[in-house]
Amino acid sequence: MTPEFGDAVILLVVGLASGFINTLAGGGSLLTLPVLIFLGLPGPVANGTNRISLLIQSVGALVGFGQHKVLPLRAAVLAAIPYIVGTVIGAMLAVQIPDRQFKPILAATIVGVMIVILLDPSKRVRAPEGALSFRRKAALSFGFFLVGIYGGFIQAGAGFVIITLMLMAGFDLIQTNAVKIMVVLFSTCIALAIFIAHGQVNYIYGLVLGIGSAIGAWAATFVAVKKGHAWIRGFVLLMVIIFAAKLTYDSFGSPF
C-alpha cells in the first residue's frame, strides 16, 4: 500500500508538526496515529508504522541537542535502561491486539494520559536541581519502567509523562527534552523491530512521515536552546491544553 500524492503531502505536514511538538513537549503521536488510521492503515499497522517516524525524528533531534551539548548522559542512561525493558513488554502486548480491539484500547489509555496531563503532578512534587540521591534514582528508574510499558504499547502522549518524571526529579526542560529524545530513540528501535517481526509496519508511509518529522525535530532543538526553559514551559502548557481537549473529544466523541 503506497500513499497517493495528496496523502503524501498530508503525511509530510503532519510529520513536520509532530516532530516539532514531540521534541519540545510530547504528544505528537496523538496527531500521527489518527492520521495514519484515517489514511487507511489498520490500527496495529498504524501503531507500528508510527515507530518509523519516531525513530527518524529522534535521530534528527538528538543530533541537534548533541550539537548544543545539553544532554546529561548519566541521567539519560539511568532513564533509558528501565524504559527499554518496559518497552519490550509493552510492544509485545501491542502486537497481540487485533484491529477491532485496538481503537477502544487506544481511547481508554489516552484518557489515562489526559488525566496525568491535567493533574500535572510535577507542580506539586518537584525536587531541587542537583545530584540525584539513591532514592530519587530508584524512583526515577521505576517510573521510566512503567512509562516504557505504555510507550512500547502505544507511545502517544508518553512524552508528557516523561517530562513530568524528569521535572519531578529536578531537571530543567532543556535537559528533560534531550533525555526524552535519547530514551525514545533507543526504545523505538526495539519496539520497531518487534512490530516488523510481526508484519505490522508500512515502510513507505513511515518513511514519508519520518522525513517531515525529522525536519520538525531538528528545527525544534534550535528553538529549545535559543528560547530556554521558560519559553519551552509555555509551549508545553499550550500543547497540554490542545491535546487534553483533543483527547476529551476523541474519548467521548467519535475518535476516528
Buried (B, 14 or more C-beta within 10 A) or exposed (E): EEBEEEBBEBBBBBBBBBBBBBBBBBBBBBBBBBBBBEBEBBBBBBBBBBBBBBBBBBBBBBBBBBEBEBBBEEBBEBBBBBBBBBBBBBBBBBBEBEEEEBBEBBBEBBBEBBEBBEEBEBEEEEBEEEEBEEEBBEBBBEBBBBBBBBBBBBBBBBBBBBBBBBBBBBBBBBBBBBBBBBBBBBBBBBBBBBBBEBEBBBEBBBBBBBBBBBBBBBBBBEBBBEBEEEBBBEBBEEBBEBBBEBBBEBBEEEBE
